[in-house]
Amino acid sequence: MPFSIITHRALTCYMFFSNLINILQTVVTKNYIFDENKIRAELMKEKEKPKKKSGFQAKLEEAMKQQQAIQEQKKKK
């Protein structure tokens, strides 16, 4: 047999078994290793925490409040 035919067969075999092992790993991990309810509980717990504002966001909001105050003062005049 020519070398290229053997190489193609070997590559096809490798890809097939590689994908099969990947699928098995995914199924085992999803069904037996990770506890989905525990993960959901942790996510909900984190979601309920108040979010901190970043320094940039706080400065931006303060600048917007100042601009709104200036606009209101101009309207009153």
C-alpha positions in Angstrom: 0.0 0.0 0.0 1.2 3.5 -0.8 2.3 5.6 2.2 -0.4 8.2 1.5 -3.3 5.7 1.9 -1.9 4.5 5.2 -1.5 8.1 6.4 -5.1 9.0 5.4 -6.4 5.9 7.2 -4.4 6.6 10.3 -5.5 10.2 10.3 -9.1 9.2 9.9 -8.8 6.6 12.7 -7.1 9.2 15.0 -9.8 11.8 14.4 -12.6 9.3 15.0 -11.1 8.0 18.3 -10.1 11.5 19.4 -13.7 12.8 18.9 -15.1 9.7 20.6 -12.9 10.2 23.7 -13.8 13.9 23.8 -17.5 13.1 23.7 -17.1 10.5 26.5 -15.2 13.0 28.6 -17.8 15.6 28.2 -20.7 13.2 29.1 -18.9 11.8 32.1 -17.9 15.3 33.3 -21.4 16.7 32.9 -23.3 13.8 34.4 -21.0 12.6 37.2 -18.4 15.2 38.2 -20.2 18.6 38.2 -23.2 19.1 40.4 -25.4 21.4 38.3 -27.7 22.3 41.2 -24.8 23.4 43.4 -23.4 25.5 40.5 -26.8 27.2 39.9 -27.1 27.9 43.7 -23.7 29.6 43.7 -24.6 31.6 40.6 -27.8 32.8 42.1 -26.0 33.7 45.3 -23.5 35.8 43.4 -26.2 37.4 41.3 -28.0 38.6 44.5 -25.0 40.5 45.7 -25.0 44.2 45.1 -22.7 45.2 42.3 -19.8 47.6 43.0 -19.5 50.6 40.7 -16.1 51.0 39.1 -14.2 54.2 39.6 -14.8 55.3 36.0 -18.5 54.6 36.2 -18.8 56.6 39.5 -17.0 59.5 37.9 -19.1 59.4 34.8 -22.3 59.4 36.8 -21.1 62.3 38.9 -20.2 64.3 35.7 -23.7 63.5 34.3 -25.3 64.8 37.5 -23.3 68.0 37.3 -24.2 68.5 33.7 -27.9 68.0 34.5 -27.7 70.5 37.4 -26.1 73.0 35.0 -28.8 72.5 32.4 -31.5 73.0 35.0 -29.9 76.2 36.2 -29.8 77.5 32.6 -33.4 76.7 32.1 -34.4 78.6 35.3 -32.6 81.8 34.0 
